[in-house]
Amino acid sequence: MTHLITPTALRHHVDLLQFDELKASAQYALELDDEQYFSWPLLALACAHLGEREAAESACLEAEKYLKAGKLDTDAQVDLAGVYCLFLRVDDAISLLEAALLAEAEHGLALARLAWCKLFINEREQARSLYEKSASLNPERLPIWSGLSRVCLELKDDQAAQDSLDKGIAQFRAIFHELSEQTAQQFTEQFRVLQLEIWVNSHNLANAEEWLEQRKASLEEKDWSKLAIHYSKLLAGQGLHDAAEEMLKRGLKHYPQNIEMMTSFAELAHLLGRIPQTVKLYKRVIACANKQDLPTAHYWLQLSSTLLHTNSEWARKATEKATRLIEYMQESDDLSIHQIKLLELQAKNALAQVESQEQHFDKARALFESILAEHAYYLPALQGLGNMEMQQGNIEQAISLFERVKKIDPVKGHSSLISARQFPDDEVTLTRLEKLARQSSMEGVVRSGLLLQLASAWEKRKVYDKAFELAFDANESSKNLLKYDPVEHRNKCARVRYAFSKSLYEHRPNYNVTSSLPVFVLGMPRSGTTLVEQILAGHSDIFGAGELGVIPSRIQGLNRWERHVGSGRQYPDCVDDLSLQVREGIANGILDELKELAEDDKPNARHVVDKLPHNFENVGFIKFFFPNAKIISVRRDPRDIALSNYFTDYQAKHGGMGFAYDMMHIGEQLADHNMMMHHWHNVFPGEILEINYEDVVSDTEGSAKKMLDYIGVDWEPEVLNFNELDRTVKTASVWQVRQPIYKTAMAKWKRYEAYLAPLIKGTNAKIKTTPITDMISLPEAGLLQAGVAFYKEKQLDKAEYELKKLLHHIPEHAAANAVLSLIYVQKGHLADATPLLERSVSVCPWNQNWSQDLAQLYRLQGDLDKAKTVKLGKEMLEVESEITELHDGFEQLTSLTNEL
């Protein structure tokens, strides 16, 4: 290997992207002679490209010693600048490269790397000029042509980009015989991808898709699938997420067992907020990998990440499964020891994330710190621990961790620091971050979360026009991913008001559950609900539980039940069918859940606060189950509410916050909120306390006394120390609740008055809804429940009577038809039973038991041909026994009579 010791030989590895070989050769050179200073920057460069951050940092420090001692020549300085580029230490790289070019004006590699730096800081024309000069000096350096092509793409000069790519391909062909198979493959893939980028950038999708189709016949599956995946990412980067999805579907139709395309499809589905579909796709990935005898631990970890914020229990199971699999792994052709160690690290971090999500903070901290003790540069652990410290109010510790993140990844570091209200001091950094935020990715043409954080930074600098421009661009991009329908929301609110009218409570009184344990703080998001809850939680008798899903989850439970019985109804239409017994059971279940939440911190709490803002839509539901529940409605200047929502990154584009990305939609939501609260005050006069955010800020003590008196607890001055509470906060207000009362958020709208016309239009427009003509009012609750109970007691006439009353109002009710058919069978009226059961099966074809009953009924009547035509229901989705431990989104349904 002595012939590899020369600097020229080592740098040849760089040109050919042979970083494993470069690392080995540089280490060998240093073993032979530690005075070969040029090897240190090259070793750092190799390790950085291989993702070995700690080794790269160590080698970089050695190189910097020799740089300070004046022992690195111009070439070595350019090599060290390459390391700085990979570390995103752009200013350091520019200083070194400019010094190198003063010493050697026609240093081709220095020119190319300085071009990259200029492109990074948004000086595109300079970057183009530098790349062109470098290419004229060193046309054999293939990466230079790729760089020149990309800078032309950013300058919207598609033809120049194509010309540069063509010249690069010509050079590639000229030296092809000198390249190893691996290097030739790397450049081939690089140029193919760049060609796709040029076509997509110039909106020439027909060329791209025809070219991809032609390559199916000539490329192996793994090579073609890489191109298809990259093409789908490019489409997503242009905001064409539907086209990206269609591309992956077409690819999977051609290669149905291709794991890489399935995984990309899962990532896209996750980005689009389709969690059940994402889970299903990862299960399919795992099943295919098992069939192909491939390792699956990585996919279990991806599944864990998908489930983390929706069901931490399932996420834990997925992590534990991955950990068990990793324990039995050995080095093989599929995985190296390094890859196995990386998987162990990922699994440990995934478990830490689960523990943090479940608020087992001591366990989570121990895991995060254990990871960082061995791998100080592991970003997921640094960010995970930093975010957890933020949630717990340990702001200084969080900032310290985010500073460490910034040294490794400036974009992620600055993003995290801005969330902790640590803004960059200079406009140059903000401009660079904006350029990165405007680079297309799977998310779309911009990274909306980073743009919103930059909007906050410019607002801090009082450059309000720039702040609003960034917020507008972020929200416009996010809207492409949304399925929010303001008309649908408005109609839903109208149905809620119709269902929860005064007459409901007159005909369905509830005297059984008298508990005053629940306290609901609600209002428009960003109205001050977090501040109100924080004040209340300072009282010794009150536990603040944060934003809970107890009410929405019960509503979804009602919807599942109605699907289960095939009633054709859903919430809120179905509430009039809830018997007193059922309501009592649901209410007590909620109370048990609330008590359990308070058990560790305040086991003797007399009240538990749920501060889910959108419960303003669910006041009727709450009072239906808890007549004595206390409800505090928080109000705030609607213009300030609107702007606070518009500038907030909810990271939940596909959930209930879909309105927050459009000023007119925010205005319409504000109007809907007002109408809902007007309705609830009419239905429950004097039972809901209105509190104004501005009053809380200007007279905190007076507002606190009013709220505590309404709840029914004695005054405690400790509630005024709300910012000192030791409790976890996960909402968008995670930073604010750690601060004392501040008034800077009041009348914020005046800074942006010029941009509020859409908001005002949406707020003041006449509220129009679809006329409600399909909501049925049942004369009494629990008719199905009563009918089934009589049937099980063999009181068939009484059961028939109850079920017929229900079918009089809902003729297509599948469960009622099914049970009534069984009654007729027992009475010997087979002909009358048949159409009833046929109706049940047509409404619920997935119910295997009803299908079997219908087939048997046909046989009893001697109609064997018809019996054979009945399609028996199949179990929904089972991949393998371990996977079924994770809920697959479907319920295994059984015969209603057997269940009840």
Secondary structure, DSSP 8 states (H G I E B T S, - for coil): -GGG-SHHHHHHHHHTT-HHHHHHHHHHHHHH-TT-TTHHHHHHHHHHHTT-HHHHHHHHHHHHHHHHTT---HHHHHHHHHHHHHTT-HHHHHHHHHHHHHH-TT-HHHHHHHHHHHHHTT-HHHHHHHHHHHHHH-TT-HHHHHHHHHHHHHTT-HHHHHHHHHHHHHHHHHHGGGS-HHHHHHHHHHHHHHHHHHHHHTT-HHHHHHHHHHHHHHS-HHHHHHHHHHHHHHHHHTT-HHHHHHHHHHHHHHSTT-HHHHHHHHHHHHHTT-HHHHHHHHHHHHHHHHHTT---HHHHHHHHHHHTTT-HHHHHHHHHHHHHHHHT----SS--HHHHHHHHHHHHHHHHHHHHHTT-HHHHHHHHHHHHHH-TT-HHHHHHHHHHHHHTT-HHHHHHHHHHHHHH-HHHHHHHHHHTT---SSHHHHHHHHHHHTS-BTTBSS-HHHHHHHHHHHHHTT-HHHHHHHHHHHHHHHHTT----HHHHHHHHHHHHHHT-HHHHHHS---S-----EEEEEESTTSSHHHHHHHHHTSTTEEE--S--HHHHHHHHHHHHHHHHT-S--TTGGGGG--HHHHHHHHHHHHHHHHHHHTTT-TT-SEEEE--GGGGG-HHHHHHH-TT-EEEEEE--HHHHHHHHHT---S-TTTTTGGGG-HHHHHHHHHHHHHHHHHHHHHSTT-EEEEEHHHHHH-HHHHHHHHHHHHT----GGGGGGGG------STTTTGGGS----TTTTGGGGGGGG-HHHHHHHHS-------------SSS-HHHHHHHHHHTT-HHHHHHHHHHHHHH-TT-HHHHHHHHHHHHHTT-HHHHHHHHHHHHHH-TT-HHHHHHHHHHHHHTT-HHHHHH-----------HHHHTS--S------HHHH-
